[in-house]
């Protein structure tokens, strides 16, 4: 047994570098597979004026926000395909000896395979043809039916409670799902966060945040990690014929990506405040309106990791969002109508003969219980004192039922950050 143990330790020491390399490769591969679903690719075919495919095209794809470029030399392949790219704005520079270079601008969406074909004209390399803008591109690379919610749509469209998931309900065939725990406080505060697509069960949905699964598998209340809208770059909503790489079920697929830092520092600070000053009165609010104090605040900041670095390669982005809500609710209850005096307890507001001795069942005269009654329980007496001091009847015209109106305020706190 000891010999086997010794040989195992010796083998582990001799192969430690290889084991560490294998472990690193496994972790890198798992990270890559988790991240690949939110990236996109740019592909295309380079032709001349006769529509013949041009060989030996040099293609450079450059991110307009970070300045990072990816070069691709197309040798014998009929089309070029970029490596996986983050969603954003890109410039595609195509250069072939003997032809005028072409620069085309492409807006790459989350999980999209964008086609950027180019037709080159014979000419000098000193002349460059730049395609500034083009019409709405027809999706020729995928049969998926999807909707895109851009950063502008997420920030500018009115959202009650700043809940990005409400935008999911704007898609065709999407309806709010009736989940099991709709009374959970965070669900009540955020609103609808789970939807059913095209009549399918909401448990079949696939929700991804930066390529990582974000489903609450037990109750379907998604997402678990709830991103603040100021940190969302965009998200796509695939409602039919989603790509097989997403896996899971045949429901809708929501693919969301966080913002990333750019080559310039950017940030913002925000505060949204709401109170009951402009609220209308409830029908039962005869005394005062229920209090409402809601604060939603936070900040974002991103940019290159190293300050003043030429051609930065590493970027960061951080965000924080907080919510503080104190909301009152008008409630109508029935409380004891009693007047406590130095000689006893006066229940004269109740019908005559309704207050009786619990032992003899004899009615107290004038519904008055004397203070020296041996059947008076100290705990019950303290409760009556509490009612008289803090919850005495306050509804005009009411006697023994529905005679106390009050506003219950329940504060809630939520913090979101990435």
N, C-alpha and C positions, 0 to 999 in steps of 0.2 A: 504493500500500500504506500509505504514511504518512497519507494523507488518510482512508482507512478507519479506521486505528487512532485518529486524532485524533477522528473523529466518534463512534467507539464510547466513547472516554473522556468526551467531552463529554456524550453521551447518558446514560452511567452516573452522572455527577455531577448532571445535572439531575433524574434520577429516583431518586436514592439513597433519599430518604424512602419512596417507593413500594415500592422493592425490599426495604427493611428491613421495612416493614409486611407485605408479601406473605410474606417469610420467617418472620416472627413468626406469621402466621396459619397457615402450613403446619405449623410446629412445634406450635402450640397444638392444631390439629386432629388431628395424629398422636397427641399426648399424650392428647387426649380420647377418641379411638377406642381407644387402648390401655387406658384406665382404665374404659371404660363397661361392660365385661363383668362386673366384680365388684360394681357398684352395683345397687341395686334401686329399685323405685318403689312408691308407695302410691296406690291408686286406689279409687274408690268412687262410689256414687250416693246422693244425698241425697233422701229422700222424706218425705212427711207420713204421718199415720195412715191415710190412704186409699190409700197406696202410689203416690200421684201424685208425679212428680218435681218438686222445688222449684227454681225458678230463682233466680239471683242469690245463691247461697250463697257465703259467705266462709269459706275453709278455710285454717287455719294448721297446718303440720306442723312440730313442734319436736323436735329431738334432746334426749333427757333427759340425756345425758352432757355435751354441750358447751353446751347452751342455745341453739344456733343455730336460727333459725326460718325457714320458707319460707312465704310467703303466696300464696294462689291464689284469684282471684275467678272463679267459674264463671258465665258469662253465659248463653249459649244452649246450651252443650254439655250432654249428658245425664249426663256423669260427670266427675269431677275426676281429674287425673293429676298426681302430684307430679313435680318434677325428679329426676334421678338422685340417689339417697341412699346413703350408706355404711350397711352393716349396723349394727344397734343397736336401742335402744329409743326409740320415738317416741310423742309425744302428738299426736293429731289433733283440733284444735279447730274445730268447725263452728258458724257463727253466721249466722242469718237473721233479719231484722227480723220481729217478731211471733211468733217461736218461741223455745222454751227452748234455749239453747246446749247442745251436746253435746261432751263431751271423751272421746275413746276412746284407749286405750293399745294400741299395735301393736308387736309384735316383728318387725322386718324382718330377714330372713336374706339371706345373700350371693346376689346375682343373682336375688332373688325379686321377683315382682310380687304384692304383698299386697293383698287386697280389704278395704276398711274402709267398708262401707256404713253409713248412719245413717238412723234414723227419728226425725224431730223432732216434738215435741208442741207444740201451741199454748200460749203462755204468755208470761210476762214474761222479759226478758233478765236480771233479777236472779236468776232460778232457773237452775241449771246441772245437767244430767244428766251424771254421770260414770260411764263404764263402767270399773270397776276391773280386771276380768279376765273372760275368756271361755273357753269350752271349746276343745278342739283344733279349729283351723279346717280345713275341707276345702279342699284346693287346687283352686280353680275357675278360676285364671288360666293354668294351664300343664298340659300332659300329660306332662311330664318325670317319669321315675321317679328319685328322688334320695334321698340320705341326708345329714343335716346332723350335723356334729361341732362342738358348741359349745365355747366356751372352757372351760367346766367339764368337759366330757368329755375334752378334750385334756389338761387338767392333772391330773384326778383318776383317770382310768383307768390301771391299771398298764401301763407301757411299758418293756420291757427296753431299756436304753440310751437312754431318752428319745427314741425314734424315732417321730415323729408318723405316719409312713407306715404303721405297723402297724395304725392305726385304719382305713385304707382297706380292709384285708383283712377287716374285719368286715362289710362290705356284701354284700348278696346277689349271687351270681354273680362275686365277685372271688376270684382265686386268685393266689398268687405266680408271677411270670413267670420263665422260665428264660432269662436274658439271656446275652450272650456273655462278659462279663468279671466273673463272680461272685467271682473270687479277688482283685480289686483291694482294697487295704487298707481304703479308706474304706467300701467296700461290705460287707466282712467285719465292720467295726466297727459300722456302722449297722444292719445286718440288711436285711431285704427292703424295698426302696424302689420296686419296679416290680411292677405287677399287670396281669393280663389280665382283662377283663370279658366275661362271657357268651360265652366261647369265642373272642373276637376277639383279634387280634394286639395285643401291648402297644405296638407302634409306632404304633397308631392312636389311642392315648390323647392327650388334650389336658390339659396341666397349666399352671395360671395362678397367678402370685403377684402380687397387686394388679393384675390385669389384664394382666400381662406374661407372655409365653410362657416356660416354664421346662423345656422338654423337652431331654433329651440326644438329639438326632436320630440320632446314629450307633448308639448301643447301647441306647437305650430306658431307661437307668438314670436315673430321674427322682426327685426334681428335681435340677437342677444346683446352684441356690442352695438350700441346705438350711436352712429356718428353725428356730430353737430353739422349743420348745413354749411357753415363757413369752412369746414375742412373737406368738403366733398368736391372733387373735380368734376365728376359726372357719373352717371350710371345708366346702363341699358336694361331694358325690360323685354326679354324674349318671351312672347306669349304663345308661339306655335313653332314647331319643328326646330327646337333648339339643337345646337351642335352636340354631338355625342361626347365631346371632351368634358362637358359639365357634369355628366353622370346623374345619379340619384333617380328622379322620377320623370314623369311626363307632364308635370305642371309647368308653371312659369319659372323663368330663371332671371333673377335680378343680380346683375354684375356691377358692383360699385367699386370705385377707386378713390383713394384719398389724394389730396393734393401733394405735390412734391416741390422741393425748393428749386429755384431757378438761379441763373448766374447773377441776378441782382437781388438784393434784400427787399423783401416785401412783408408787410404785416398790417394788421388792423385791430382796433379795439372797439367793442360795441356794447351797448346797454339798451335794453328795451324795457320800458316801464308801463305798467297798466294798473289802474285803480278803479274804485267804484264811483268816481265823481260824475261820470257821464252815463252810468248804468240806470236803467229804468227800475222802478219799484216793482217788486213782486206783488201779486194780489194780496198776499197775507202780510206784507210788510207795512203794517199800520203804524208802527213806532219808528223804525229806522231801517235803512237799507243794510243788507248783509255786507260786512267789510270784504274788500278784495284788494290785495297787494301782491302784485306779481312782478318779479325782476328776473330778466334773462340777460346775462352778461358774459363776456369772455374776450378772448384775444387769439390771434394767430400770428405766426412769424416764421419765415423761412428764407433760405438763401444758401450760398456756398458755405461749406464747413470752415474753410480757411479764409480769413479776411484778406482782401486785396490780393488774392492769388490770380495770376494770369491763366486763362483757360482752365477754370476749375473743373474737376472731375467728380467731386463728391458734394452732395447737397443734403440739406435737412429741412424738415418742416415740423412744427409743433403747434398744437392748439389746445385751448382750454375753454370750456363752456359750463356755466353754472346756472341753475334755476332755483329760485326761491318763491314759493307760492303760499299765500295765506288767504284762503277763500272761505267765506261764511255761507251758511245755508239756513234759511228760515225754517223753523220747526214749530209745530203747535202740539202741546202736550196737556195732559190733565194732571193737576197737582192738588193736594189737600187745601181746602179753604178753611183755615183755622186762625183764631185770634188767641194768643196766649196772654193771660193776665196773671196777676199775682195770686189769684184764687183758683185758677184752673184753666181749662181749655174750652173755648167757645166755638161750637160747630153750628151756630144758628143759621148759617147759609144753606144747610142741608134741610130736606123736608122733615117736618116734626115727627119724632118717634123713630127716626132712622138710625140714631146713635144709641146702641144698647150695651148693657153690661154683658160681656162675653161669657160669664159664668151663670148668671141668673136669667139672662135674656130679657131683662126688664129695661125699658127705655129710660134714658136719662132725661130729667126734667129740662125743657127748653134746649135740648141737645148740648147741655153743659156738663163737662166731666170735672168734678172737683179735684183740686191738686192733691188732696189727702186720700184719694181712692187707692186702696191697697193693690188693685190689679194693674196699675200703671207700670209699664215696663220701662226701665231707664233708657234702653237703646231706642225704643220707639219714641220716647219723649225727646231724645236728642235729634232724631230724624225730623220730627215736627218742628223743632227749633231751627234746624237747617232750612227746611222749606219756607218757614216764615221769614227768615232773614235773606235768603238768596233766590227763592223761587216762589214767591207769593203770587196769586192770580193777578194778571195785568191786562186781561182782555175785557173791554167794556161790554156789559150785557151778559157775559158768560158767568155761570155759577159753579157747578161742580164738574163740568166736562169741557175739554178744549178751552181752558181758561188761562193758559200760560204760553206766551209767544216769546221766542228767543232766537238768537242767531249763533249757531255753532261754527266756530272757526277752527279748521284743521290745517296746520302748516305742513308742507312737504318740501323736501330738499332733494335736488338731483345734481350730480356733477358728471360731466363728460370730458374726456381728454384723450389725446393720442400722442 
